[in-house]
């Protein structure tokens, strides 16, 4: 870190926290309300337009940031492109499941999935990367597992929305950890791989009479701005992650599912009902995980 960066440290950190809060609030509130507003649209078409509308915006972003050479360099790396193709499939599954949950007013289940996600990521790191978990982390993972069992018993079936969201995003993070690429560049490559399949999907929806594109003026504009809705929080998050500690990022990430929960209950009118015990268990798991993460960072001040 340069002398100038040291001198600007507190202001830089404050800016990073504000940008991080903005990103997670956007994901929790704006993105959720956007898909709720678009609830007359086929979920497949909404997924398609996250790519069709998002890729041009992402290309513009990386061009303005001077990252286009890095984008081209990644495309020449076979190992990196295969990993990004795989991560693109994970994020596609995550997007579709989240959109489905919003369109079917099951946002509460989605928020539970994103609460569980950090704990799933920790478990995946232990299984696939050989990362050792501290006993307290195992306790947090155990609490989340008990919450899933409680939801399964009370629902009479697996809480598939929560599990798919948690594991797809956990898998996405696991794969992306193996690729040395900025988040915007990596997402741009992922969207590029998905472009032709999503274009084919949009054409199929049109032939099947299931599209609203160019059929409804309001919803067509909604589809066109979907790329901006997708990209803004990613840019905010990327800027934030460069300025603040990972421990802070880890704590800020719980803003998004909390905001989703408030949107579900206060604005959409969902009822938590029998999910209360699971929500409390997940809250305990999150608290245990967060406190342990803070303590671990205090004992390793050099980690960022």
QUITA-V771393 format. One record per residue. N is the residue number from 1. SS is DSSP state (alpha for helix, beta for strand, coil for the rest). OMEGA is omega in whole degrees, 0 to 359 (NA if undefined). NEAR is the number of other ideal C-beta (glycine too) atoms within 12 Angstrom. Layout:
<<N | SS | OMEGA | NEAR> <N | SS | OMEGA | NEAR>>
This chain:
<<1 | coil | 183 | 13> <2 | coil | 179 | 9> <3 | alpha | 179 | 8> <4 | alpha | 179 | 10> <5 | alpha | 177 | 14> <6 | alpha | 182 | 12> <7 | alpha | 181 | 11> <8 | coil | 186 | 16> <9 | alpha | 183 | 19> <10 | alpha | 180 | 14> <11 | alpha | 179 | 15> <12 | alpha | 179 | 23> <13 | alpha | 179 | 23> <14 | alpha | 178 | 17> <15 | alpha | 179 | 20> <16 | alpha | 179 | 30> <17 | alpha | 179 | 27> <18 | alpha | 179 | 21> <19 | alpha | 178 | 30> <20 | alpha | 178 | 37> <21 | alpha | 179 | 30> <22 | alpha | 180 | 27> <23 | alpha | 184 | 34> <24 | alpha | 175 | 35> <25 | alpha | 177 | 31> <26 | alpha | 178 | 30> <27 | alpha | 184 | 39> <28 | alpha | 186 | 35> <29 | alpha | 187 | 32> <30 | alpha | 181 | 27> <31 | alpha | 180 | 38> <32 | alpha | 180 | 43> <33 | alpha | 177 | 26> <34 | alpha | 181 | 35> <35 | alpha | 176 | 42> <36 | alpha | 177 | 31> <37 | alpha | 181 | 25> <38 | coil | 190 | 33> <39 | coil | 176 | 24> <40 | coil | 182 | 21> <41 | coil | 176 | 35> <42 | coil | 182 | 30> <43 | alpha | 179 | 27> <44 | alpha | 179 | 30> <45 | alpha | 177 | 39> <46 | alpha | 177 | 45> <47 | alpha | 181 | 37> <48 | alpha | 184 | 39> <49 | alpha | 170 | 44> <50 | alpha | 178 | 45> <51 | alpha | 184 | 39> <52 | alpha | 178 | 33> <53 | coil | 185 | 34> <54 | alpha | 184 | 41> <55 | alpha | 178 | 33> <56 | alpha | 179 | 23> <57 | alpha | 180 | 30> <58 | alpha | 178 | 39> <59 | alpha | 177 | 26> <60 | alpha | 181 | 21> <61 | alpha | 183 | 32> <62 | alpha | 176 | 34> <63 | alpha | 180 | 19> <64 | alpha | 180 | 14> <65 | coil | 180 | 22> <66 | coil | 183 | 13> <67 | coil | 181 | 27> <68 | alpha | 176 | 22> <69 | alpha | 178 | 15> <70 | alpha | 177 | 25> <71 | alpha | 179 | 33> <72 | alpha | 179 | 20> <73 | alpha | 178 | 19> <74 | alpha | 181 | 32> <75 | alpha | 179 | 23> <76 | coil | 181 | 13> <77 | coil | 185 | 22> <78 | alpha | 181 | 11> <79 | alpha | 180 | 16> <80 | alpha | 181 | 28> <81 | alpha | 177 | 25> <82 | alpha | 179 | 20> <83 | alpha | 181 | 28> <84 | alpha | 173 | 35> <85 | alpha | 179 | 28> <86 | alpha | 180 | 26> <87 | alpha | 176 | 35> <88 | alpha | 177 | 37> <89 | alpha | 178 | 22> <90 | alpha | 182 | 30> <91 | alpha | 177 | 37> <92 | alpha | 177 | 34> <93 | alpha | 180 | 29> <94 | alpha | 180 | 34> <95 | alpha | 182 | 40> <96 | alpha | 182 | 32> <97 | alpha | 179 | 35> <98 | alpha | 179 | 43> <99 | alpha | 178 | 37> <100 | alpha | 182 | 29> <101 | alpha | 180 | 38> <102 | alpha | 182 | 38> <103 | alpha | 181 | 29> <104 | coil | 177 | 21> <105 | coil | 176 | 23> <106 | coil | 183 | 33> <107 | alpha | 179 | 45> <108 | alpha | 179 | 41> <109 | alpha | 177 | 42> <110 | alpha | 181 | 49> <111 | alpha | 177 | 44> <112 | alpha | 178 | 46> <113 | alpha | 181 | 44> <114 | alpha | 171 | 46> <115 | alpha | 182 | 46> <116 | alpha | 189 | 46> <117 | alpha | 181 | 40> <118 | alpha | 179 | 37> <119 | alpha | 175 | 47> <120 | alpha | 180 | 37> <121 | alpha | 178 | 35> <122 | alpha | 181 | 37> <123 | alpha | 179 | 30> <124 | alpha | 177 | 29> <125 | alpha | 179 | 23> <126 | alpha | 184 | 20> <127 | alpha | 188 | 18> <128 | alpha | 183 | 18> <129 | coil | 179 | 17> <130 | coil | 179 | 9> <131 | coil | 182 | 16> <132 | coil | 179 | 12> <133 | coil | 174 | 24> <134 | coil | 181 | 20> <135 | alpha | 180 | 12> <136 | alpha | 177 | 23> <137 | alpha | 175 | 29> <138 | alpha | 178 | 21> <139 | alpha | 179 | 23> <140 | alpha | 178 | 35> <141 | alpha | 178 | 36> <142 | alpha | 178 | 24> <143 | alpha | 179 | 30> <144 | alpha | 179 | 44> <145 | alpha | 177 | 24> <146 | alpha | 178 | 23> <147 | alpha | 179 | 35> <148 | alpha | 178 | 36> <149 | alpha | 179 | 19> <150 | alpha | 179 | 25> <151 | alpha | 180 | 37> <152 | alpha | 181 | 20> <153 | alpha | 183 | 17> <154 | alpha | 179 | 21> <155 | alpha | 187 | 23> <156 | coil | 178 | 9> <157 | coil | 178 | 14> <158 | coil | 175 | 19> <159 | coil | 192 | 37> <160 | alpha | 180 | 24> <161 | alpha | 180 | 38> <162 | alpha | 183 | 42> <163 | alpha | 180 | 33> <164 | alpha | 179 | 33> <165 | alpha | 182 | 41> <166 | alpha | 184 | 44> <167 | alpha | 178 | 32> <168 | alpha | 179 | 36> <169 | alpha | 175 | 38> <170 | alpha | 177 | 36> <171 | alpha | 177 | 33> <172 | alpha | 180 | 35> <173 | alpha | 180 | 31> <174 | alpha | 180 | 28> <175 | alpha | 183 | 30> <176 | alpha | 178 | 29> <177 | coil | 182 | 21> <178 | coil | 184 | 22> <179 | coil | 178 | 30> <180 | coil | 180 | 17> <181 | coil | 175 | 31> <182 | coil | 185 | 30> <183 | alpha | 181 | 37> <184 | alpha | 180 | 39> <185 | alpha | 180 | 36> <186 | alpha | 180 | 39> <187 | alpha | 179 | 42> <188 | alpha | 178 | 41> <189 | alpha | 178 | 40> <190 | alpha | 180 | 44> <191 | alpha | 178 | 42> <192 | alpha | 178 | 30> <193 | alpha | 183 | 28> <194 | alpha | 187 | 35> <195 | alpha | 183 | 27> <196 | alpha | 176 | 17> <197 | alpha | 181 | 23> <198 | alpha | 175 | 34> <199 | alpha | 177 | 21> <200 | alpha | 178 | 17> <201 | alpha | 179 | 30> <202 | alpha | 178 | 32> <203 | alpha | 178 | 19> <204 | alpha | 178 | 18> <205 | alpha | 178 | 28> <206 | alpha | 180 | 20> <207 | alpha | 181 | 11> <208 | coil | 180 | 13> <209 | coil | 183 | 12> <210 | coil | 182 | 21> <211 | coil | 173 | 27> <212 | coil | 181 | 29> <213 | coil | 182 | 32> <214 | coil | 177 | 15> <215 | coil | 180 | 18> <216 | coil | 187 | 17> <217 | alpha | 182 | 12> <218 | alpha | 182 | 16> <219 | alpha | 175 | 26> <220 | alpha | 175 | 21> <221 | alpha | 177 | 21> <222 | alpha | 177 | 28> <223 | alpha | 183 | 39> <224 | alpha | 179 | 24> <225 | coil | 180 | 25> <226 | alpha | 179 | 37> <227 | alpha | 179 | 31> <228 | alpha | 179 | 27> <229 | alpha | 180 | 33> <230 | alpha | 190 | 41> <231 | alpha | 186 | 34> <232 | alpha | 181 | 28> <233 | alpha | 178 | 35> <234 | alpha | 178 | 37> <235 | alpha | 178 | 33> <236 | alpha | 181 | 30> <237 | alpha | 180 | 33> <238 | alpha | 178 | 31> <239 | alpha | 181 | 27> <240 | alpha | 185 | 34> <241 | alpha | 180 | 27> <242 | coil | 189 | 25> <243 | coil | 185 | 29> <244 | coil | 181 | 31> <245 | coil | 178 | 28> <246 | alpha | 179 | 24> <247 | alpha | 179 | 26> <248 | alpha | 177 | 29> <249 | alpha | 181 | 34> <250 | alpha | 179 | 30> <251 | alpha | 181 | 27> <252 | alpha | 186 | 35> <253 | coil | 179 | 38> <254 | alpha | 176 | 34> <255 | alpha | 185 | 32> <256 | alpha | 180 | 39> <257 | alpha | 177 | 40> <258 | alpha | 178 | 31> <259 | alpha | 178 | 34> <260 | alpha | 180 | 43> <261 | alpha | 178 | 34> <262 | alpha | 178 | 23> <263 | alpha | 182 | 33> <264 | alpha | 186 | 35> <265 | alpha | 188 | 23> <266 | alpha | 186 | 19> <267 | alpha | 182 | 20> <268 | alpha | 178 | 28> <269 | coil | 176 | 13> <270 | coil | 177 | 27> <271 | coil | 179 | 16> <272 | coil | 175 | 24> <273 | alpha | 184 | 16> <274 | alpha | 180 | 18> <275 | alpha | 182 | 36> <276 | alpha | 180 | 20> <277 | alpha | 179 | 22> <278 | alpha | 180 | 35> <279 | alpha | 178 | 33> <280 | alpha | 179 | 21> <281 | alpha | 179 | 31> <282 | alpha | 176 | 44> <283 | alpha | 177 | 27> <284 | alpha | 179 | 23> <285 | alpha | 179 | 38> <286 | alpha | 180 | 35> <287 | alpha | 179 | 23> <288 | alpha | 181 | 28> <289 | alpha | 183 | 39> <290 | alpha | 180 | 28> <291 | alpha | 179 | 22> <292 | alpha | 179 | 29> <293 | alpha | 180 | 32> <294 | alpha | 179 | 22> <295 | alpha | 180 | 16> <296 | alpha | 179 | 22> <297 | alpha | 179 | 22> <298 | alpha | 179 | 14> <299 | alpha | 178 | 13> <300 | coil | 186 | 14> <301 | coil | 181 | 11> <302 | coil | 183 | 9> <303 | coil | 178 | 16> <304 | coil | NA | 18>>
